[in-house]
Amino acid sequence: MNLLALIIGIAVPGSLGWLALLLLEKNRLVLTSLERIVWALVLGPTLFVFLAFVFHVIGFTKLNLIGFLLPNIVILAILVFLAIRTGAWAKFRTANPVPVSDPGTKPIKRWIFVGLILLGIWTAVKIFAGAVDLFSVPTYWDDSFNNWNMRGKIFFVSEQLELTIPNGNGYIQNAEGVSSYPPSLPLIKTWLGDLRGSWEEPVVNGVHLLWFIGLILSFYLFLRRSETKAVSVFGVYLLVSLPLMLIHGTNPYAEIFLASHLFITVSCLINASRAKDTEELTSWLKLFGLAFGLLLFTKNEATVIYAPLLILMLAWIIREKLRGNRITPKQIKILAAKVALVAACLGLPWIAFKWFNGLTFGNAKSVTATQLGFSLNVLNAIWFQLTHEANWLLLPLSIPLVIILSGKRSFRFPIGILTAFVLLAIFIQFMIFTIAVPLHAEAVNQTGLNRGLLHIAPVALLLVILLTRQLMLEPEKD
C-alpha cells in the first residue's frame, strides 16, 4: 500500500506538470518526450501543492484529500481542454522527435562500453543502498525532523496551514522560525499522507528519491543535447559520486528538492541562449517562467540568492538575442510579458503571504535584522572544508582550473551564462556565511554552507564537463 500510494501520489501531480509543460511549448516542442516526463515529475508536485496552497489560503478548501484534489482536478480539466483546443495535443502526437546529440557514427570502443556498464552498475548500487536507508529509517535529525516532516504532519493532522508549531525539542516556534520557509515540501508530504490515509514515513520520505532521480535524469538528458552517451553517462557517475550529493539525495532534507528545480531552471536559460530562432527561444523562456515561479516556492534561498542571478542571466540572453537580430524589440516585449505573467502567478502568492504574515525572508532568520561582521575563522573553516574533506572531491579545484585553462572562452556567450551564474552563486554563498554573524556557526559546523553549495553543485559540475569537452575538442582556439 505504501508503494502504491507513493506511485499514485507522484503520478497525479506529474500529469498536471506534463500538461503545463506541453501548453507552454505548444508553438514549438523543444523538450524530448523523456525530458517532459522527468521535468513533470520534478515540477508537477510543486505545482500541485501550490494550487492547493492558494485555494486553502483563500479559504475555499482544507488541507485534506478533497482539498488537494478538488482545485487540481479543476485546473487539470482546464489544461486538458486548452491542450486540445490550442492544438498542443495534436502537435505532440504528430511532431517529430526533438533531436539530441548523435556523434554515434563512430562506435564506442569495447573497453569504454564495459567501463560505462560497470560505472552504471556501481552508481545504481549506491542509489539503491541510499534508498533502502531512506525508506527504512525513521526521521530523527534536525531540519528533516523539526521542519519538513514536523510541519507536514501538523498540516496533515490539523488540515490547515499552521504557522506556530512545536520544533520537536519541547519548544514552540513562532512564525519567524521554520514557518518562514515555503510550505511546498511539507505540503507534498501532507498530500501523500492524505492519499495513504495515515502518516507513513516510508511514503512521505520516499518522495525525496524522486527529486534525486529527477535531478540525475535531467543532468543526463541535458548533456545528451550536445554530448555523446558515453560522456553523459560518465557525467551522471561523477554527479552521484559526490559524497554529500549522494547522502542528501537519499535523505529527507530539502536541498536536492531545491537543486533539482534550480537545475531545470538554469537548463531553460542555457537552452534559450542556444536557440536558433524566435519560436524555439519563446518556448524555452516560457518554460523558464514556469520553473522560475515554482523555484520561489521551494526554499527561501531561491528568492534571496538565485532569483536575482537568474534574472540577470535572462537579461544577458535577451541582450545577445537582440544584438544578433534573433528577435525584434516588439517580440521581446510580448515574450517578456508572457514570461513575467507565468512567473508572477506562481511566485507572488507565496511572497505576498509571507509579507502579510510577517514571515522572514532569510534562512529562518530576518535578512534586514541580521548582524554583520567579518570572521577570519569562517574563511579558514571554508578553506579547510573545500581542500581537506571529501564532501566535494575534486570539484572545488576543477571549477577554477577549467575556467583558467579555457580563458576568455569560458565567459563568451552562451557558455558564459553558466560560468557567470556558478561563480556569482558561489561568491554570494561564501559572502553570506562570512559576513552574516548568525550564520558563522553554520559555516564552521559545515551545515548551512555545505547545504547551500549542494544547490549549485550540479550546475557547477555541468560547467566543468562542458568546458572540459570544449578544451578537448577545440584546444587550438583562444
C-alpha positions in Angstrom: 0.0 0.0 0.0 2.8 2.4 0.8 4.4 1.9 -2.6 1.1 2.2 -4.4 0.3 5.5 -2.5 3.7 6.8 -3.4 3.3 6.0 -7.1 -0.2 7.5 -7.3 0.9 10.5 -5.3 3.6 11.2 -7.8 1.7 10.3 -11.0 -1.3 12.6 -10.3 0.8 15.8 -9.9 3.1 14.6 -12.6 0.2 14.6 -15.1 -0.6 18.2 -14.1 3.0 19.2 -14.7 3.2 17.4 -18.0 0.2 19.2 -19.4 1.5 22.6 -18.1 4.9 22.0 -19.9 3.2 20.9 -23.1 1.0 24.0 -23.2 3.9 26.3 -22.7 5.9 24.8 -25.5 2.9 24.4 -27.8 4.2 26.6 -30.6 7.5 24.7 -30.8 8.1 21.5 -28.9 11.6 21.8 -27.5 11.6 19.0 -24.9 12.2 15.4 -25.7 9.4 13.1 -24.6 11.6 11.7 -21.8 12.6 15.2 -20.7 9.0 16.3 -20.5 8.2 13.3 -18.3 11.2 13.9 -16.0 10.6 17.6 -15.7 6.9 17.0 -15.0 7.7 14.6 -12.2 10.0 17.2 -10.6 7.9 20.3 -11.1 4.5 18.7 -11.1 4.2 18.0 -7.3 5.3 21.6 -6.6 2.7 23.0 -8.9 0.1 20.6 -7.4 0.6 21.8 -3.8 1.0 25.4 -4.9 -2.6 25.3 -6.2 -3.8 23.6 -3.0 -2.0 26.3 -1.0 -3.6 29.1 -2.9 -7.1 27.7 -2.6 -6.6 26.9 1.1 -5.3 30.4 1.9 -8.2 32.0 0.1 -10.5 29.9 2.3 -12.0 27.6 -0.3 -10.5 24.3 0.9 -8.9 22.5 3.8 -5.6 20.6 3.6 -7.2 17.2 3.3 -7.6 14.8 0.4 -10.5 16.7 -1.1 -8.7 20.0 -0.5 -5.8 18.7 -2.6 -7.8 17.0 -5.3 -10.6 19.5 -6.0 -8.6 22.5 -7.2 -6.1 20.4 -9.1 -8.9 18.4 -10.8 -10.4 21.7 -11.9 -7.1 23.0 -13.2 -6.3 19.7 -14.8 -9.6 19.7 -16.7 -8.9 23.3 -17.9 -5.4 22.3 -19.1 -6.8 19.3 -21.0 -9.3 21.5 -22.6 -6.7 24.0 -23.6 -4.3 21.3 -24.9 -7.0 20.1 -27.2 -8.4 23.5 -28.2 -5.0 25.1 -28.9 -3.7 22.1 -30.9 -0.9 21.4 -28.4 -2.1 17.8 -28.0 -2.3 17.3 -31.8 1.2 18.7 -32.2 2.6 16.4 -29.6 1.1 13.4 -31.3 2.4 14.3 -34.8 5.6 16.3 -34.0 9.0 14.8 -34.9 11.2 13.8 -32.0 13.5 16.6 -30.7 17.0 15.8 -31.9 19.8 15.0 -29.4 23.5 14.8 -29.9 24.4 11.8 -32.1 28.0 11.7 -32.9 27.4 7.9 -32.9 28.8 7.3 -36.4 31.9 6.2 -34.5 31.1 3.1 -32.4 32.1 3.1 -28.7 35.2 1.1 -28.0 34.6 -2.1 -26.2 36.7 -1.2 -23.1 34.8 2.1 -22.8 31.5 0.3 -23.2 32.4 -2.2 -20.5 33.7 0.6 -18.2 30.4 2.5 -18.6 28.4 -0.5 -17.8 30.4 -1.1 -14.6 30.1 2.6 -13.6 26.4 2.4 -14.2 26.0 -0.7 -12.1 28.1 0.9 -9.2 26.0 4.1 -9.4 22.8 2.1 -9.2 24.1 0.2 -6.2 24.9 3.4 -4.4 21.5 4.9 -5.1 19.8 1.6 -4.1 21.7 1.4 -0.8 20.7 5.0 0.0 17.1 4.3 -1.0 16.9 1.4 1.4 18.1 3.7 4.2 15.6 6.4 3.2 12.6 4.1 3.2 13.5 2.1 6.3 15.0 4.6 8.8 12.5 6.9 10.6 13.1 10.7 10.5 15.1 11.7 13.5 17.5 14.6 12.8 17.5 18.4 12.6 15.5 20.1 9.7 14.2 16.8 8.4 12.5 16.3 11.7 11.9 19.7 13.1 10.9 21.4 9.9 9.8 19.4 6.9 8.3 16.3 8.4 7.0 18.1 11.5 5.2 20.8 9.5 3.9 18.2 7.1 2.4 16.1 9.9 0.9 19.1 11.6 -0.8 20.1 8.4 -2.0 16.5 8.0 -3.5 16.4 11.5 -4.9 19.9 11.6 -5.9 20.1 7.9 -4.8 23.7 7.8 -1.6 25.8 7.4 -0.2 26.3 10.9 2.5 28.9 11.4 3.1 28.4 15.1 4.5 24.9 15.6 6.5 22.7 18.1 10.0 22.2 16.9 10.4 18.6 18.3 12.6 19.6 21.2 9.8 20.7 23.6 9.7 24.3 22.4 7.2 26.3 20.4 8.4 28.2 17.3 6.7 31.3 16.2 6.1 32.4 12.6 9.6 33.8 12.4 11.1 30.3 12.6 10.8 27.4 10.1 7.4 28.6 9.1 9.1 31.3 7.1 10.2 28.5 4.7 7.8 27.9 1.8 5.4 25.1 2.7 5.8 23.2 -0.6 7.8 20.3 0.7 5.7 19.8 3.9 2.5 20.1 1.8 3.7 17.4 -0.6 4.2 15.1 2.5 0.7 16.1 3.7 -0.8 15.2 0.3 0.9 11.8 0.4 -0.3 11.2 4.0 -3.9 12.1 3.0 -3.7 9.8 0.0 -2.4 7.0 2.1 -4.9 7.6 4.8 -2.3 7.7 7.5 1.1 9.3 8.2 3.6 6.7 7.0 7.2 7.7 7.0 8.3 5.4 4.1 5.8 7.2 1.9 6.4 10.8 3.0 10.2 10.3 2.9 10.3 8.1 -0.2 9.3 11.1 -2.4 12.8 12.6 -1.8 14.2 9.8 -4.0 12.0 11.2 -6.8 13.9 14.6 -6.9 17.3 12.8 -6.7 16.5 10.6 -9.7 14.8 13.5 -11.4 18.0 15.6 -11.0 20.1 12.7 -12.3 18.0 12.2 -15.4 17.7 15.9 -16.0 21.5 16.1 -15.8 21.9 13.2 -18.2 19.3 14.5 -20.7 20.8 17.9 -20.8 24.2 16.5 -21.6 22.7 14.4 -24.3 21.7 17.5 -26.2 25.4 18.2 -27.0 27.4 15.2 -25.9 27.8 11.5 -26.6 26.1 8.8 -24.5 29.5 7.9 -23.0 30.1 11.5 -21.8 26.6 11.8 -20.5 26.8 8.5 -18.5 30.2 9.5 -17.1 28.8 12.8 -16.1 26.0 11.1 -14.1 28.6 8.9 -12.4 30.5 12.0 -11.4 27.4 13.6 -10.0 26.4 10.7 -7.9 30.0 10.2 -6.8 30.0 13.5 -4.9 29.6 12.2 -1.3 27.4 14.9 0.0 25.2 14.8 -3.1 24.6 11.1 -2.6 24.0 11.5 1.2 21.4 14.3 0.7 19.9 12.7 -2.3 18.8 9.8 -0.2 17.8 11.7 2.9 14.6 13.7 3.7 16.2 17.1 3.5 15.2 19.8 1.1 18.5 20.6 -0.6 18.0 18.2 -3.6 14.4 19.3 -3.8 15.7 22.8 -4.5 18.7 21.6 -6.5 16.5 19.7 -9.0 14.3 22.8 -9.5 17.3 25.1 -9.9 19.0 22.8 -12.4 15.8 22.7 -14.6 15.5 26.5 -14.4 19.1 27.0 -15.4 18.7 24.4 -18.1 15.9 26.5 -19.6 18.2 29.6 -19.8 21.1 27.7 -21.3 18.9 26.1 -24.0 17.3 29.6 -24.6 20.8 31.0 -25.2 21.4 28.3 -27.8 18.0 28.8 -29.5 18.3 29.2 -33.3 15.0 31.0 -33.9 12.3 33.0 -32.2 9.9 30.2 -31.7 12.5 28.0 -30.0 13.5 30.9 -27.8 9.9 31.6 -26.9 9.3 28.0 -25.8 12.4 27.9 -23.6 11.7 31.2 -22.0 8.1 30.3 -21.2 9.3 27.1 -19.7 11.8 29.2 -17.7 8.9 31.3 -16.4 7.2 28.2 -15.0 10.4 26.7 -13.5 11.4 30.1 -12.0 8.0 30.7 -10.4 7.9 27.3 -8.8 11.6 27.7 -7.7 10.5 30.6 -5.5 8.1 28.1 -3.7 10.9 25.7 -2.8 13.2 27.4 -0.2 14.0 30.9 0.8 17.4 30.7 -0.8 15.7 30.6 -4.2 14.2 34.1 -3.6 17.1 35.8 -1.9 20.1 34.3 -3.8 19.1 32.6 -7.0 16.2 34.7 -8.4 18.3 37.9 -8.8 21.1 35.9 -10.6 18.6 34.1 -12.9 17.0 37.5 -13.9 20.5 38.8 -14.6 21.3 35.9 -16.8 17.9 36.3 -18.6 18.7 39.9 -19.3 22.1 38.9 -20.8 20.3 36.4 -23.1 17.8 39.0 -24.3 20.6 41.5 -24.9 22.5 39.0 -27.0 19.4 37.9 -29.0 18.6 41.5 -29.8 22.1 42.2 -30.9 22.1 39.2 -33.1 18.7 40.1 -34.6 17.3 36.8 -33.5 14.3 38.6 -32.1 12.8 42.0 -32.6 12.2 44.6 -29.7 8.4 44.2 -30.2 8.6 40.4 -30.0 10.8 40.6 -26.9 8.3 42.9 -25.1 5.5 40.4 -25.8 7.6 37.5 -24.7 8.8 39.2 -21.6 5.2 40.0 -20.6 4.3 36.3 -21.0 7.3 35.1 -19.0 6.7 37.6 -16.3 3.0 36.7 -16.1 3.7 33.0 -15.7 6.5 33.6 -13.1 4.4 36.2 -11.2 1.3 33.9 -11.0 3.4 31.2 -9.4 5.9 33.3 -7.3 3.9 36.3 -6.0 1.2 34.5 -3.9 3.8 33.0 -1.6 5.8 36.2 -1.3 2.6 38.1 -0.6 1.6 35.5 2.0 5.0 35.9 3.7 4.7 39.7 3.7 1.2 39.8 5.2 2.0 37.3 7.9 5.3 38.8 9.0 7.4 35.8 7.9 11.1 36.4 7.4 12.9 36.2 4.0 16.1 34.7 5.3 17.3 31.3 6.3 14.6 31.1 9.1 16.2 34.5 10.2 15.3 38.0 9.2 17.5 39.4 6.4 17.1 43.1 7.4 17.8 42.4 11.1 20.9 40.3 10.5 24.0 41.5 12.4 27.0 41.9 10.1 30.6 41.2 10.9 33.6 39.6 9.1 35.1 36.4 10.5 38.5 35.1 9.5 37.7 31.8 11.3 34.9 31.2 8.9 37.1 31.7 5.9 39.6 29.3 7.4 36.8 26.8 8.0 35.5 27.1 4.4 39.1 26.6 3.0 39.6 23.5 5.2 36.2 22.0 4.2 36.9 22.5 0.4 40.5 21.4 0.4 40.8 18.8 3.2 37.5 17.0 3.3 35.8 14.7 0.8 32.4 16.3 0.5 33.1 17.6 -3.0 36.1 15.5 -4.0 38.0 17.5 -6.7 35.1 19.7 -7.8 36.3 22.8 -5.9 39.7 22.5 -7.7 38.2 21.6 -11.1 36.0 24.8 -11.3 38.8 27.4 -11.3 41.1 25.1 -13.2 38.9 24.6 -16.2 37.9 28.3 -16.2 41.6 29.4 -16.2 42.5 26.9 -18.9 39.5 28.0 -21.0 40.5 31.6 -20.7 38.1 34.1 -22.4 36.1 31.3 -23.9 34.6 30.4 -20.6 32.9 33.9 -20.4 31.8 34.1 -24.0 28.1 33.7 -24.8 26.4 31.2 -24.5 28.7 29.2 -22.1 29.4 32.4 -20.2 25.8 32.3 -18.9 26.7 29.1 -17.0 30.1 30.4 -15.9 28.7 33.7 -14.6 25.9 32.0 -12.7 28.2 29.4 -11.0 30.8 32.0 -10.0 28.3 34.5 -8.7 26.3 31.9 -6.8 29.4 30.5 -5.1 30.6 34.0 -4.3 27.3 35.0 -2.7 27.2 31.8 -0.6 30.7 32.5 0.7 29.9 36.1 1.4 26.7 35.4 3.2 28.3 32.9 5.6 31.4 35.1 6.1 29.7 38.4 7.0 26.4 37.3 8.5 27.1 36.8 12.2 24.2 34.4 12.9 25.4 32.2 10.1 29.0 31.9 11.2 28.4 28.8 13.2 26.6 27.1 10.3 29.7 27.6 8.1 32.1 26.4 10.8 29.9 23.4 11.7 29.5 22.5 8.0 25.8 22.7 7.9 24.3 25.7 6.2 27.2 26.5 3.8 27.6 22.9 2.5 23.9 22.6 2.1 23.9 25.9 0.1 26.7 24.5 -2.1 24.6 21.5 -2.8 22.1 23.6 -4.7 24.9 24.8 -7.1 26.9 21.6 -7.3 25.0 20.0 -10.3 25.2 23.2 -12.3 28.9 23.6 -11.3 29.7 20.1 -12.4 27.9 20.7 -15.7 30.1 23.7 -16.3 33.2 21.7 -15.6 32.1 19.0 -18.1 31.2 21.4 -20.8 34.4 23.4 -20.5 36.5 20.3 -20.4 34.9 19.0 -23.5 35.4 22.4 -25.2 39.1 22.2 -24.3 39.4 18.7 -25.7 37.5 19.3 -29.0 38.8 22.9 -29.6 42.2 23.1 -28.0 43.7 25.3 -30.6 41.3 28.2 -30.1 42.0 31.0 -27.7 
